[in-house]
């Protein structure tokens, strides 16, 4: 298990990652940090046509608020994110992922099409939305980079500049917000007690009658 896997397991309160019950695609290599532009540089690369095209691929879990100005950088950097995916190789998908998300797998003639990358980008934006515990977000701005013909080591990618509204509910602080994600693990998996949550299903005789 790699260091990234160990960190992910600890974040979910696990001692190791559970073994998948089905075949899962191998993730693409991460984009090197030094290829990622600054916020202001990314704004100059925004493609308005791609931004409009991307709107139909934003999952319904993401509540869009057009009044949120994505182009302005606030003091709280945790409200901002740049979600990036590689475009030099097909998305990490297989037939099961394809049926669940619409992202076509390697081997499909449209696996490296613009539409397929935008669909994959929508999945990753929704993942980030859940991860930060956002209540709503501005319309993401889409931009992309190209790899020069004679510089094959440069990673081309397409990205979405996002700004989230993480305003806490009444009576809570921002520090109290938790990501709206979790993991279900097979019986017998070792889980840290501080992360364990057990759902309780009440019987009819135990349900409280509303006042």
C-alpha positions, 0 to 999 in steps of 0.5 A: 500500500502506497503512502497516499493509500495509507493517508486515505485509510487513516482519514477514514479511520481504517488501518488499511484500505478494504479490498474491492469486491469488484474490479476497479480501474487503476487511477491515472498518475497525478498531475505534477504540482509544478504544472499547475498555474496560479489562480490569476494565470488559470483565469486567463486560460478560461474557455467560455465555450467549454464552461458553457458546455460543462454546465450540463455535466455538473451532477445534481448534488452540486447546488449552483448559485450564479451570484457566487463570483468564482473569479474573485479570490477570498481570504479563505482559500479553503473555499476555492479549488481547482479540480484537474484531470489529465487529458493525455490518457483515457479516464480511469473507467471500466464497464461498471463505472461507465454504467454508473457515471457515463464516463466511457472506459479505455477502448471505447472510441469516444474515451478521449473525446472532449465530452468524455473528459467533461463528464469525468470532470463533473464527477471529480467536481462533485467529489470535491463538493462533497469532500469540503462539505459545501452547501452550494457553489458558483458556476465552475470556470473551465480551462485547459492546457496543451502539451507542446509537440516536442515536450512530451513530459508536460502533462496536458489537462482540463480543469474547473476553477471552483468557489464553494459556499461553506457557510455553517448552519446556525449554531455551528462554526466553520471548524465544526463542518465535516465532509459529507462523505463516508465509507461502508466496509465489510464486516470484520474490517478494523475501524478506529472507534473514533470513526465508527458510526453504526446506523440504528433502525427503530422498530414500529414500537420504538418510534416516537410519536411526533408532538 
